[in-house]
Amino acid sequence: MPSDKDLSISAAEAKTLFAGLERHPALLLAVSGGPDSIALMMLAARWTQSLRKKPDLVVATVDHGLRAEAKREAADVAKLAHKLGLTHRTLKWTGKKPATGLQQAARLARYRLLAAAARKSKAAHILTAHTLDDQAETVLIRMSRGSGITGLGAMARSAAVPGENDVTLVRPLLEVAKVRLIATLTAAKIPFATDPSNHDPRFTRARLRGLMPHLAEEGLDARRLSQMAQRLKRADIAIEAAVDRAHGELSTGLGTAGVYDAAGFARLPDEIALRLLVRALNRAGDERPVELGKLEALFAALKAAQSTGTRSFRRSLAGALVTLAERKITVERAPPRRAASGRRRPLTKRPRGASKAQASAAKSR
């Protein structure tokens, strides 16, 4: 069995992990205190020591206010960051927490806080410690949800921060196994925290994490799942290029509306046509993202209408209206929803002093 020294990441390897980032004036490191992010911080600090012109490294720890230990863990990260000569900031998620969807809400709050801290530090890039193991778990989660090719491509090395398009998320450790990061810290005698929620069976990712050893016994280990994601990502890029060409050849619309030659649309492979359709829905509608299952149902109905020679087809989805008429497929903003009577439903204001029940009764008349 390889020793910690054998598994640990060398200075030369760290240089390849962070290649291309040296030209940026500042980088924000997202460090929670767990082994992955502590290793990210240590490796980034070592990497900059070899550079003639160094980017400013700013470490940020998000305290979600969900665990009593979080405050102490943030203080421990700050102490280690200062020891490495790095600036540290603790970011707090304040306010009422949701009763359901807590992990997703915490994730979005974390990115929002990190993006704000990055701007304050004049950093256009946030480095996170997503690993090979995280990538494999993400693939399994998306498989369990029936994701398409794009979703199964999982995480990319760099991407826009969710909801924050002016800041880029970079994952330097995406091809590194977690065991190697732990070995790196152990060899350097650097302590790290363990988040109990990572093994809490209430959360999907934790349950799938528990399955990984059994899948590995059948050959479906983290490396194999990550490799599958890379291949699907490669196919996804090729398909998107084909959609670009199809749009250029078939589109006759201007502005937000999409207008396509119906005969040309019918000749497209289904995957290309589906993606062309969802692009038009996203431009014209106002209810993103479009659910894949509903998109496929709409596409099937449109395809059936074309094959049977239906002269008129109208269906709405995600705030957009799809029409087949006069040899053209048009995708445009859907008209406002109307009441059953056909008139626009007026907004009913509660009279001053009226109870909620009275207002509700008035609204139903």
C-alpha positions in Angstrom: 0.0 0.0 0.0 1.5 3.4 -1.0 2.6 5.6 1.9 1.4 9.2 2.5 4.7 10.4 1.1 4.2 8.5 -2.1 0.6 9.7 -2.5 1.2 13.3 -1.6 1.3 16.0 -4.3 4.7 17.4 -5.1 5.6 21.1 -5.7 6.1 20.3 -9.4 2.6 18.6 -9.7 1.0 21.6 -7.8 2.5 23.9 -10.5 0.6 22.0 -13.2 -2.6 22.1 -11.2 -2.6 25.9 -11.0 -1.2 26.4 -14.5 -2.6 29.5 -16.2 -3.8 31.2 -13.0 -0.5 33.0 -12.4 -1.5 35.8 -14.8 -4.4 37.0 -12.6 -3.7 39.8 -10.1 -5.8 38.2 -7.3 -7.5 34.8 -6.6 -10.1 34.0 -3.9 -9.7 30.6 -2.3 -12.9 29.0 -0.8 -11.7 27.1 2.3 -14.1 25.5 4.7 -11.6 23.7 6.9 -12.1 20.2 5.5 -9.1 18.3 4.1 -9.8 19.1 0.4 -10.0 22.9 0.9 -7.1 23.0 3.4 -5.0 21.1 0.9 -6.1 23.6 -1.8 -4.9 26.5 0.4 -1.6 24.8 1.3 -0.8 23.9 -2.4 -1.7 27.3 -3.7 0.6 28.9 -1.1 3.4 26.6 -2.2 2.7 27.3 -5.8 3.0 31.1 -5.5 6.3 30.7 -3.7 7.8 29.5 -7.0 6.4 32.5 -9.0 8.3 35.7 -9.8 5.1 37.7 -10.0 2.5 36.3 -7.6 -1.2 36.8 -7.6 -2.7 37.9 -4.2 -4.3 35.0 -2.5 -7.3 35.7 -0.4 -8.8 33.0 1.7 -12.6 33.0 2.5 -14.5 30.7 4.8 -18.3 30.7 4.8 -20.0 30.2 8.2 -23.5 29.0 7.3 -24.6 29.3 10.9 -25.8 25.7 10.8 -23.3 24.0 13.1 -21.8 25.1 16.5 -18.4 24.1 15.4 -18.3 26.3 12.3 -17.1 29.4 14.1 -14.1 27.5 15.6 -13.3 25.9 12.2 -13.3 29.3 10.5 -10.9 30.6 13.2 -8.6 27.6 12.6 -8.6 28.3 8.9 -7.8 31.9 9.6 -4.9 30.9 11.9 -3.4 28.6 9.2 -3.9 31.1 6.4 -2.0 33.8 8.4 0.7 31.2 9.1 1.0 30.8 5.3 1.1 34.5 4.8 -2.4 34.7 3.3 -5.3 37.1 4.0 -8.4 35.5 5.5 -12.0 36.6 5.7 -15.0 34.8 7.4 -18.3 35.2 5.5 -21.5 34.6 7.4 -24.8 33.4 6.0 -27.4 35.3 8.2 -31.1 35.3 8.2 -33.8 32.6 8.4 -32.8 29.2 6.9 -35.3 27.2 4.8 -37.0 24.1 6.3 -36.6 22.1 3.1 -33.9 22.2 0.4 -31.3 23.3 3.0 -28.2 22.1 1.1 -29.2 23.8 -2.1 -30.0 27.0 -0.4 -26.7 26.9 1.5 -24.9 26.3 -1.7 -26.4 29.3 -3.4 -25.8 31.5 -0.4 -22.2 30.3 -0.3 -21.6 31.3 -3.9 -23.3 34.6 -3.4 -21.1 35.4 -0.4 -17.9 34.2 -2.2 -18.7 36.2 -5.3 -19.1 39.4 -3.2 -15.9 38.7 -1.4 -14.1 38.2 -4.7 -15.3 41.5 -6.0 -14.2 43.2 -2.8 -10.7 41.6 -3.3 -10.6 42.6 -7.0 -10.5 38.9 -7.8 -12.3 37.6 -10.9 -11.7 34.0 -10.0 -12.8 31.8 -7.1 -10.9 28.6 -6.5 -12.7 25.7 -5.0 -11.5 22.3 -3.8 -13.8 20.0 -5.8 -12.0 16.7 -6.3 -12.2 13.6 -8.4 -14.5 12.0 -5.8 -16.8 15.0 -5.9 -17.0 14.7 -9.7 -17.9 11.0 -9.5 -20.7 11.7 -6.9 -22.1 14.5 -9.1 -22.3 12.1 -12.0 -24.2 9.5 -9.9 -26.6 12.2 -8.6 -27.4 13.4 -12.1 -27.8 9.8 -13.3 -30.3 9.2 -10.5 -32.2 12.3 -11.7 -32.3 11.2 -15.3 -30.1 14.0 -16.6 -29.3 14.4 -20.2 -25.8 14.5 -21.9 -25.1 18.1 -20.7 -25.9 17.2 -17.0 -23.9 14.0 -17.1 -20.9 16.0 -18.3 -20.9 17.1 -14.6 -18.5 19.8 -13.4 -16.0 21.6 -15.7 -12.6 22.8 -14.5 -13.8 26.4 -14.9 -17.3 27.9 -15.2 -19.3 31.0 -14.3 -20.3 31.1 -10.6 -24.0 30.1 -10.4 -26.0 33.4 -10.5 -22.8 35.5 -10.7 -21.7 35.7 -14.3 -19.0 38.2 -13.7 -16.9 35.8 -11.5 -15.4 32.5 -12.7 -15.2 29.4 -10.7 -12.0 27.3 -11.0 -11.6 23.8 -9.8 -7.8 23.0 -9.9 -8.2 19.7 -8.0 -10.9 18.1 -10.1 -8.6 15.3 -11.4 -7.1 14.7 -7.9 -8.4 11.9 -5.6 -9.3 12.9 -2.1 -7.0 10.3 -0.6 -4.1 12.1 -2.2 -5.1 15.4 -0.6 -5.4 13.8 2.8 -2.0 12.2 2.3 -0.5 15.5 1.4 -1.8 17.1 4.6 -0.7 14.1 6.7 2.8 14.2 5.3 3.0 18.0 6.0 1.5 17.4 9.5 -1.3 19.9 8.8 -4.6 19.3 10.7 -8.1 19.6 9.2 -11.7 19.4 10.2 -14.3 16.8 9.4 -17.9 17.9 8.6 -20.3 15.3 10.0 -22.9 16.3 7.4 -20.7 14.7 4.7 -21.8 11.3 6.2 -25.4 12.3 7.1 -27.8 9.8 5.4 -30.4 12.5 5.1 -28.5 14.0 2.2 -28.4 12.4 -1.2 -24.6 13.0 -1.8 -23.8 11.4 1.5 -25.8 8.3 0.7 -24.2 7.9 -2.7 -20.8 8.4 -1.2 -21.5 5.4 0.9 -22.1 3.4 -2.2 -18.9 4.3 -3.9 -16.7 1.5 -2.4 -19.3 -1.1 -3.6 -19.4 0.4 -7.1 -15.6 0.4 -7.2 -15.6 -3.3 -6.5 -17.4 -3.7 -9.9 -15.0 -1.4 -11.7 -17.1 1.7 -11.5 -14.7 3.8 -9.4 -14.3 7.6 -9.2 -11.8 7.6 -12.0 -14.1 5.7 -14.4 -17.1 7.9 -13.6 -15.0 11.0 -14.2 -13.7 9.6 -17.4 -17.3 9.0 -18.6 -18.1 12.6 -17.7 -15.2 13.9 -19.7 -16.3 11.9 -22.8 -19.9 13.1 -22.4 -18.7 16.7 -22.1 -16.7 16.3 -25.3 -19.8 14.9 -27.1 -21.8 17.8 -25.6 -19.5 20.4 -27.1 -19.7 18.7 -30.5 -23.6 18.7 -30.3 -23.7 22.4 -29.4 -21.6 23.2 -32.4 -24.1 21.3 -34.6 -26.9 23.3 -33.0 -25.1 26.5 -33.8 -25.0 25.5 -37.4 -28.6 24.5 -37.5 -29.6 27.8 -36.0 -27.7 29.7 -38.7 -29.2 27.6 -41.5 -32.8 27.5 -40.3 -33.4 30.7 -38.3 -35.3 33.6 -40.0 -36.4 35.4 -36.8 -35.1 38.6 -35.2 -34.9 39.7 -31.6 -36.1 37.3 -28.8 -38.6 35.4 -31.1 -37.3 32.3 -32.8 -38.6 31.5 -36.3 -37.4 28.4 -38.1 -38.1 26.7 -41.4 -40.4 23.8 -40.4 -39.2 21.4 -43.1 -35.6 21.9 -42.2 -36.4 21.5 -38.5 -38.1 18.2 -39.1 -35.0 16.8 -40.9 -32.7 17.5 -37.9 -31.6 14.7 -35.6 -33.8 14.7 -32.5 -31.0 15.9 -30.1 -30.1 18.8 -32.3 -33.8 19.8 -32.8 -34.4 19.5 -29.0 -31.5 21.8 -28.2 -32.5 24.3 -30.9 -36.0 24.4 -29.4 -34.8 24.9 -25.8 -32.5 27.7 -26.9 -35.5 29.5 -28.4 -37.6 28.8 -25.3 -34.9 30.2 -23.1 -34.7 33.4 -25.2 -38.4 34.0 -25.5 -39.7 32.7 -22.2 -39.3 33.8 -18.6 -39.4 30.6 -16.6 -35.9 29.1 -16.8 -34.7 26.5 -16.7 -36.9 24.4 -19.0 -37.5 20.9 -17.4 -36.1 18.2 -19.7 -39.1 15.9 -19.4 -41.5 18.7 -20.3 -39.3 19.8 -23.2 -39.3 16.2 -24.6 -43.1 16.1 -24.3 -43.5 19.3 -26.2 -41.0 18.2 -28.9 -42.8 14.9 -29.3 -46.1 16.7 -29.8 -44.5 19.1 -32.3 -42.9 16.3 -34.2 -46.2 14.4 -34.3 -48.0 17.5 -35.6 -45.4 17.8 -38.4 -45.5 14.1 -39.4 -49.4 14.1 -39.7 -49.5 17.4 -41.6 -51.3 19.3 -38.9 -51.8 22.9 -40.2 -52.0 24.6 -36.8 -50.1 23.8 -33.6 -49.9 25.9 -30.5 -48.4 25.0 -27.1 -46.8 27.0 -24.4 -43.9 26.0 -22.0 -41.8 28.0 -19.6 -43.4 31.3 -20.5 -43.0 30.9 -24.2 -45.5 30.0 -27.0 -44.5 27.5 -29.8 -46.5 27.8 -33.0 -46.4 25.7 -36.2 -48.1 27.5 -39.1 -47.4 28.5 -42.7 -44.3 26.2 -42.9 -42.7 27.9 -40.0 -42.1 27.1 -36.3 -42.3 30.3 -34.2 -41.2 30.5 -30.6 -42.2 33.8 -28.8 -43.2 35.2 -25.4 -46.5 33.6 -24.3 -49.4 36.1 -23.7 -50.3 36.8 -20.1 -52.4 34.1 -18.5 -56.1 34.9 -18.4 -58.9 33.9 -16.0 -61.4 31.2 -17.0 -63.8 33.9 -18.3 -61.3 35.0 -20.9 -60.7 38.3 -19.2 -57.5 39.2 -17.4 -57.8 38.5 -13.8 -57.6 41.8 -11.9 -55.5 42.1 -8.8 -57.7 42.2 -5.7 -56.5 44.4 -2.9 -57.7 43.7 0.6 -59.9 46.5 1.9 -58.5 48.3 4.9 -59.7 46.5 8.0 -60.8 43.3 6.2 -59.6 39.9 7.3 -57.7 37.5 5.2 -60.8 35.3 5.0 -63.0 38.2 3.8 -60.4 39.2 1.2 -60.2 35.6 0.0 -64.0 35.4 -0.3 -64.1 38.7 -2.3 -61.3 37.4 -4.6 -63.2 34.2 -5.4 -66.4 36.0 -6.5 
